[in-house]
Amino acid sequence: MVRRTRLLCAVALAASGCMSPLMDAAKRGDAREVRSLLDRGADPNAEKNILVHGQMTPLLLAALHGRLDAASALLDGGADVNQRCPHMPMTTGCESAVGCAVAGGHQDMLDLVLRRGAVVTLKDAQSARRRGFASMVPALEKALEAQKAQASARPPAGEASAGAGIRSDVDYPQRRLKERPHAFAVIVSVENYAKLPAAQFAERDGQAVRRHLIALGYPEKNVILLSGPQATFSGLQSYLEEWLPRNAGPDSTVFFYYSGHGAPDTGSGAPYLLPWDGDPAFLESSAFSLKRLYASLAKLKAREVVVALDACFSGAGGRSVLPKGARPLVTKLEEGIVPDASLTVFAAAGGAQITGTLDDQGHGTFTYHFLKGLGGAAKDARGRVTAQGLYEYLKPRVEEDGRRQNRAQTPTVSGTAGERVLASFE
């Protein structure tokens, strides 16, 4: 069946004319050439990179042939994981990246595109069963269930998720560094909550952070993105307190990023991160306290841990919430509880402040400037981005954008900062 699918696709390709250089590199699995073409301005979603009659894209070619590295490079370079080619011969089932991964029998490719946010259809699961790829069915069915859950949590019609159609200069990193096999990251971004107001642009934040970390050398398999319904309390607990301890060793760098709502305990003022299923009325059982977060990270054997939080904890608006009926209060972000010398913690705002967003960029104000600096704008004369240098870069810019919006927002840095090198462009 797989050979027949590829034969039908080959016939379609031959009938469609010559492939672009990007398509040829994707089909051959030449990830280095794919990146080179993208760096020189090739657009993986442009019409010239889609064969005549809309029958194939570079990403679909890579997915069909199991070219995992090439597919990763295309996705990092802006390929639309959900671009569809409905004019492929129906017998191939290769209308999308998911469909092509299934048609080719590539479980690792399926896992990749699902992690990148690919939409699954019932037809994909049926195709896997028909082709005898039973091992693919559970992942497809799980994705279908997650899509249903996310759909039920979406805003009403006319209030679509923020950021659609916006392009920012930090969406895609401009530099790529050598892979660092001992670097691990957990990224949590929650925009549309199960029971709470949306945290504007949070999912775009998480996706951009993921791309930047991979470009900075974090291996893709070591970067976990929990977004939307995947970012449950149990999901955070599993990756922070089980997955990271099993994987991070003495030579490891660990990065934790959170974008979404924070909430203060109305009695003690202690700050909590709210997962997708979190409830500000029941913080102890449904949310993750900063104290617990820092303690979990401090227990790791890692050489260094960097934390970045684009949330606020005042309960006064922005990316913070309170239980229904409670009044906003001033709470202090627990900067003093960072328990270990290995931790460096960046936070978007002071305890009594609220976070802001940049509508023209489609990102949180803190995340936008954090990524801008981390991507090279904050490098020193030696080409290094240090923790202190990054903070000195982003602080005045976040404050200035806050003043323009008639509010105060001053990011903070806690723990060990100084000359810790976060990226080196030497």
C-alpha positions as semicolon CSV with decimal commas, in nm:
position;residue;x (nm);y (nm);z (nm)
1;M;0,000;0,000;0,000
2;V;0,282;0,243;0,088
3;R;0,460;0,171;-0,242
4;R;0,133;0,226;-0,432
5;T;0,079;0,559;-0,254
6;R;0,427;0,678;-0,344
7;L;0,384;0,564;-0,703
8;L;0,058;0,757;-0,736
9;C;0,225;1,062;-0,584
10;A;0,520;1,028;-0,821
11;V;0,280;1,018;-1,116
12;A;0,106;1,331;-0,986
13;L;0,439;1,507;-0,943
14;A;0,555;1,414;-1,289
15;A;0,233;1,549;-1,435
16;S;0,268;1,872;-1,246
17;G;0,600;1,986;-1,385
18;C;0,942;2,048;-1,240
19;M;0,995;2,083;-0,868
20;S;1,134;2,397;-0,711
21;P;1,476;2,371;-0,541
22;L;1,302;2,373;-0,203
23;M;1,074;2,087;-0,300
24;D;1,364;1,888;-0,438
25;A;1,564;1,933;-0,117
26;A;1,261;1,835;0,092
27;K;1,201;1,520;-0,109
28;R;1,568;1,417;-0,081
29;G;1,570;1,494;0,292
30;D;1,854;1,744;0,260
31;A;1,783;1,946;0,576
32;R;2,097;2,158;0,534
33;E;1,988;2,266;0,186
34;V;1,635;2,329;0,309
35;R;1,768;2,562;0,579
36;S;2,002;2,732;0,333
37;L;1,716;2,800;0,091
38;L;1,492;2,927;0,372
39;D;1,769;3,152;0,504
40;R;1,802;3,296;0,152
41;G;1,434;3,388;0,147
42;A;1,251;3,083;0,012
43;D;0,890;3,073;0,131
44;P;0,773;2,716;0,198
45;N;0,411;2,823;0,159
46;A;0,452;3,026;-0,162
47;E;0,276;2,913;-0,478
48;K;0,606;2,859;-0,658
49;N;0,687;2,593;-0,397
50;I;0,357;2,413;-0,449
51;L;0,337;2,196;-0,756
52;V;0,086;2,279;-1,027
53;H;-0,280;2,218;-0,936
54;G;-0,194;2,234;-0,566
55;Q;-0,092;1,872;-0,553
56;M;0,212;1,885;-0,324
57;T;0,405;2,113;-0,090
58;P;0,762;2,075;0,039
59;L;0,631;1,971;0,380
60;L;0,398;1,709;0,237
61;L;0,680;1,564;0,028
62;A;0,904;1,540;0,334
63;A;0,623;1,384;0,537
64;L;0,541;1,124;0,273
65;H;0,902;1,014;0,235
66;G;0,980;1,021;0,608
67;R;1,239;1,302;0,584
68;L;1,218;1,401;0,949
69;D;1,505;1,652;0,962
70;A;1,388;1,825;0,644
71;A;1,032;1,847;0,779
72;S;1,161;1,998;1,105
73;A;1,362;2,254;0,909
74;L;1,058;2,347;0,701
75;L;0,839;2,388;1,009
76;D;1,104;2,597;1,183
77;G;1,117;2,810;0,869
78;G;0,746;2,884;0,869
79;A;0,587;2,598;0,676
80;D;0,215;2,579;0,751
81;V;0,166;2,243;0,921
82;N;-0,201;2,250;0,823
83;Q;-0,168;2,350;0,460
84;R;-0,380;2,110;0,259
85;C;-0,355;1,988;-0,100
86;P;-0,703;1,859;-0,179
87;H;-0,623;1,783;-0,544
88;M;-0,394;1,490;-0,472
89;P;-0,544;1,167;-0,609
90;M;-0,798;1,057;-0,348
91;T;-0,650;0,709;-0,333
92;T;-0,330;0,843;-0,176
93;G;-0,493;1,004;0,127
94;C;-0,201;1,248;0,115
95;E;-0,387;1,578;0,141
96;S;-0,210;1,705;0,452
97;A;0,108;1,655;0,651
98;V;-0,079;1,415;0,881
99;G;-0,225;1,228;0,585
100;C;0,115;1,198;0,418
101;A;0,280;1,071;0,737
102;V;0,008;0,809;0,766
103;A;0,026;0,720;0,396
104;G;0,399;0,668;0,425
105;G;0,374;0,473;0,749
106;H;0,606;0,710;0,938
107;Q;0,520;0,716;1,310
108;D;0,802;0,958;1,397
109;M;0,681;1,200;1,129
110;L;0,327;1,177;1,262
111;D;0,452;1,254;1,612
112;L;0,644;1,555;1,478
113;V;0,354;1,721;1,296
114;L;0,117;1,653;1,586
115;R;0,360;1,824;1,824
116;R;0,364;2,120;1,586
117;G;-0,013;2,161;1,599
118;A;-0,133;1,962;1,299
119;V;-0,508;1,915;1,275
120;V;-0,630;1,555;1,250
121;T;-0,943;1,442;1,067
122;L;-1,146;1,125;1,108
123;K;-1,029;1,032;0,759
124;D;-0,669;1,017;0,886
125;A;-0,754;0,763;1,155
126;Q;-0,956;0,559;0,907
127;S;-0,663;0,566;0,665
128;A;-0,425;0,434;0,932
129;R;-0,657;0,144;1,009
130;R;-0,710;0,064;0,642
131;R;-0,338;0,058;0,574
132;G;-0,265;-0,167;0,870
133;F;-0,077;0,097;1,075
134;A;-0,251;0,017;1,403
135;S;0,028;0,177;1,609
136;M;-0,067;0,518;1,466
137;V;-0,432;0,502;1,563
138;P;-0,401;0,586;1,937
139;A;-0,207;0,907;1,866
140;L;-0,460;1,011;1,601
141;E;-0,757;0,939;1,826
142;K;-0,594;1,127;2,116
143;A;-0,540;1,427;1,888
144;L;-0,904;1,414;1,775
145;E;-1,020;1,417;2,138
146;A;-0,792;1,709;2,221
147;Q;-0,929;1,903;1,923
148;K;-1,285;1,846;2,047
149;A;-1,190;1,969;2,393
150;Q;-1,017;2,275;2,251
151;A;-1,313;2,353;2,024
152;S;-1,546;2,353;2,324
153;A;-1,321;2,605;2,499
154;R;-1,290;2,846;2,207
155;P;-1,440;3,195;2,225
156;P;-1,783;3,252;2,065
157;A;-1,804;3,312;1,691
158;G;-1,654;3,649;1,605
159;E;-1,404;3,624;1,892
160;A;-1,141;3,404;1,733
161;S;-0,805;3,346;1,900
162;A;-0,591;3,655;1,897
163;G;-0,303;3,685;1,655
164;A;-0,453;3,530;1,342
165;G;-0,278;3,678;1,038
166;I;-0,019;3,874;1,239
167;R;0,350;3,833;1,157
168;S;0,616;3,947;1,401
169;D;0,988;3,986;1,354
170;V;1,041;3,746;1,647
171;D;0,816;3,469;1,516
172;Y;1,109;3,301;1,340
173;P;1,471;3,324;1,460
174;Q;1,735;3,461;1,226
175;R;2,031;3,255;1,349
176;R;2,096;2,887;1,411
177;L;2,352;2,759;1,655
178;K;2,517;2,422;1,702
179;E;2,299;2,159;1,866
180;R;2,338;2,117;2,242
181;P;2,240;1,756;2,316
182;H;2,212;1,814;2,691
183;A;1,969;2,108;2,670
184;F;1,605;2,049;2,771
185;A;1,302;2,274;2,776
186;V;0,941;2,268;2,891
187;I;0,721;2,540;2,740
188;V;0,367;2,600;2,867
189;S;0,135;2,838;2,683
190;V;-0,236;2,868;2,759
191;E;-0,452;3,114;2,568
192;N;-0,810;2,979;2,567
193;Y;-0,880;2,827;2,906
194;A;-1,144;2,569;2,991
195;K;-1,325;2,805;3,229
196;L;-1,136;3,135;3,231
197;P;-1,098;3,441;3,006
198;A;-0,839;3,413;2,730
199;A;-0,476;3,514;2,784
200;Q;-0,421;3,706;2,462
201;F;-0,140;3,583;2,231
202;A;-0,017;3,321;2,481
203;E;-0,010;3,037;2,228
204;R;0,180;3,247;1,974
205;D;0,427;3,323;2,251
206;G;0,486;2,955;2,321
207;Q;0,528;2,864;1,957
208;A;0,784;3,142;1,903
209;V;0,979;3,045;2,215
210;R;0,994;2,687;2,090
211;R;1,137;2,794;1,754
212;H;1,398;3,015;1,919
213;L;1,517;2,745;2,157
214;I;1,555;2,495;1,874
215;A;1,748;2,756;1,675
216;L;1,971;2,810;1,980
217;G;2,065;2,443;1,978
218;Y;1,801;2,273;2,193
219;P;1,729;1,939;2,019
220;E;1,369;1,923;1,902
221;K;1,311;1,595;2,086
222;N;1,420;1,770;2,409
223;V;1,172;2,059;2,375
224;I;0,824;1,993;2,515
225;L;0,544;2,234;2,424
226;L;0,226;2,205;2,631
227;S;-0,038;2,425;2,474
228;G;-0,413;2,458;2,517
229;P;-0,579;2,139;2,650
230;Q;-0,239;1,969;2,670
231;A;-0,131;2,217;2,937
232;T;-0,327;2,059;3,222
233;F;-0,221;2,046;3,585
234;S;-0,128;1,679;3,544
235;G;0,068;1,764;3,228
236;L;0,278;2,024;3,409
237;Q;0,331;1,788;3,700
238;S;0,437;1,502;3,471
239;Y;0,695;1,697;3,274
240;L;0,831;1,908;3,559
241;E;0,849;1,637;3,824
242;E;0,898;1,318;3,622
243;W;1,025;1,384;3,268
244;L;1,283;1,650;3,352
245;P;1,435;1,459;3,649
246;R;1,471;1,149;3,430
247;N;1,645;1,336;3,148
248;A;1,840;1,632;3,286
249;G;2,189;1,544;3,407
250;P;2,489;1,726;3,556
251;D;2,585;1,873;3,216
252;S;2,233;1,986;3,130
253;T;2,081;2,327;3,074
254;V;1,707;2,343;3,145
255;F;1,472;2,616;3,024
256;F;1,117;2,657;3,157
257;Y;0,881;2,909;2,998
258;Y;0,522;2,994;3,089
259;S;0,276;3,218;2,908
260;G;-0,076;3,245;3,046
261;H;-0,265;3,353;3,354
262;G;-0,120;3,380;3,701
263;A;-0,328;3,407;4,016
264;P;-0,262;3,512;4,377
265;D;-0,385;3,318;4,675
266;T;-0,636;3,562;4,822
267;G;-0,525;3,475;5,173
268;S;-0,148;3,459;5,159
269;G;-0,079;3,640;4,831
270;A;0,131;3,343;4,712
271;P;0,154;3,337;4,331
272;Y;0,033;3,044;4,119
273;L;0,051;2,950;3,751
274;L;-0,288;2,849;3,611
275;P;-0,290;2,551;3,373
276;W;-0,563;2,502;3,113
277;D;-0,794;2,334;3,365
278;G;-0,698;2,558;3,657
279;D;-0,952;2,723;3,888
280;P;-0,852;3,036;4,085
281;A;-1,100;2,936;4,354
282;F;-0,910;2,610;4,417
283;L;-0,548;2,698;4,363
284;E;-0,389;2,432;4,581
285;S;-0,554;2,145;4,393
286;S;-0,568;2,286;4,039
287;A;-0,274;2,526;3,996
288;F;0,105;2,521;4,024
289;S;0,259;2,752;4,283
290;L;0,582;2,933;4,204
291;K;0,723;2,791;4,524
292;R;0,659;2,437;4,399
293;L;0,790;2,524;4,052
294;Y;1,120;2,658;4,185
295;A;1,159;2,369;4,428
296;S;1,101;2,113;4,150
297;L;1,356;2,279;3,924
298;A;1,609;2,318;4,204
299;K;1,601;1,940;4,264
300;L;1,725;1,871;3,912
301;K;2,084;1,764;3,862
302;A;2,114;2,027;3,588
303;R;2,409;2,263;3,574
304;E;2,183;2,562;3,512
305;V;1,812;2,637;3,492
306;V;1,653;2,941;3,326
307;V;1,291;3,035;3,394
308;A;1,089;3,295;3,200
309;L;0,735;3,381;3,313
310;D;0,504;3,596;3,099
311;A;0,227;3,616;3,356
312;C;0,137;3,845;3,644
313;F;0,004;3,778;3,991
314;S;-0,169;4,096;4,109
315;G;-0,519;3,981;4,018
316;A;-0,574;4,326;3,868
317;G;-0,590;4,233;3,499
318;G;-0,355;4,149;3,215
319;R;-0,242;3,788;3,247
320;S;-0,379;3,739;3,597
321;V;-0,718;3,634;3,737
322;L;-0,902;3,607;4,067
323;P;-1,187;3,385;4,188
324;K;-1,528;3,512;4,081
325;G;-1,643;3,788;4,314
326;A;-1,300;3,853;4,468
327;R;-1,146;4,197;4,450
328;P;-0,800;4,272;4,311
329;L;-0,528;4,291;4,570
330;V;-0,165;4,387;4,571
331;T;0,060;4,087;4,609
332;K;0,437;4,057;4,599
333;L;0,598;3,819;4,353
334;E;0,802;3,584;4,568
335;E;1,139;3,677;4,425
336;G;1,315;3,575;4,744
337;I;1,212;3,209;4,730
338;V;1,438;3,112;4,439
339;P;1,607;2,829;4,630
340;D;1,914;2,733;4,435
341;A;2,218;2,891;4,274
342;S;2,148;2,707;3,950
343;L;1,826;2,905;3,887
344;T;1,788;3,232;3,698
345;V;1,429;3,361;3,688
346;F;1,295;3,628;3,453
347;A;0,944;3,756;3,527
348;A;0,731;3,985;3,312
349;A;0,624;4,230;3,582
350;G;0,652;4,329;3,946
351;G;0,407;4,183;4,195
352;A;0,164;4,478;4,198
353;Q;0,170;4,527;3,820
354;I;-0,013;4,380;3,523
355;T;0,140;4,245;3,205
356;G;0,071;4,388;2,862
357;T;0,067;4,274;2,501
358;L;0,177;4,425;2,170
359;D;-0,112;4,404;1,926
360;D;0,101;4,482;1,622
361;Q;0,343;4,199;1,705
362;G;0,091;3,947;1,839
363;H;0,297;3,870;2,151
364;G;0,320;3,953;2,516
365;T;0,534;4,263;2,568
366;F;0,782;4,075;2,785
367;T;0,807;3,776;2,551
368;Y;0,859;3,995;2,246
369;H;1,158;4,180;2,392
370;F;1,291;3,866;2,566
371;L;1,305;3,682;2,233
372;K;1,443;3,984;2,051
373;G;1,729;4,005;2,299
374;L;1,786;3,630;2,323
375;G;1,800;3,610;1,944
376;G;2,103;3,839;1,932
377;A;1,990;4,197;1,994
378;A;2,126;4,177;2,350
379;K;2,463;4,027;2,263
380;D;2,780;4,188;2,399
381;A;3,102;4,272;2,218
382;R;3,203;3,906;2,232
383;G;2,878;3,792;2,071
384;R;2,738;3,652;2,396
385;V;2,390;3,701;2,541
386;T;2,428;3,686;2,918
387;A;2,145;3,681;3,169
388;Q;2,235;4,026;3,298
389;G;2,284;4,162;2,948
390;L;1,945;4,028;2,842
391;Y;1,778;4,186;3,143
392;E;1,945;4,520;3,078
393;Y;1,820;4,501;2,719
394;L;1,458;4,409;2,786
395;K;1,387;4,613;3,103
396;P;1,384;4,964;2,948
397;R;1,196;4,842;2,641
398;V;0,922;4,669;2,839
399;E;0,892;4,975;3,063
400;E;0,866;5,206;2,763
401;D;0,593;4,999;2,599
402;G;0,408;4,995;2,932
403;R;0,420;5,374;2,956
404;R;0,280;5,403;2,604
405;Q;-0,017;5,196;2,723
406;N;-0,050;5,416;3,033
407;R;0,056;5,152;3,284
408;A;0,366;5,038;3,467
409;Q;0,540;4,713;3,379
410;T;0,891;4,644;3,503
411;P;1,032;4,297;3,442
412;T;1,243;4,139;3,713
413;V;1,533;3,897;3,730
414;S;1,605;3,682;4,034
415;G;1,848;3,415;4,142
416;T;2,183;3,376;3,972
417;A;2,216;3,614;3,677
418;G;2,540;3,800;3,615
419;E;2,758;3,655;3,340
420;R;2,560;3,334;3,284
421;V;2,568;3,285;2,907
422;L;2,230;3,208;2,753
423;A;2,344;3,214;2,388
424;S;2,671;3,273;2,207
425;F;2,692;3,408;1,853
426;E;3,073;3,419;1,845
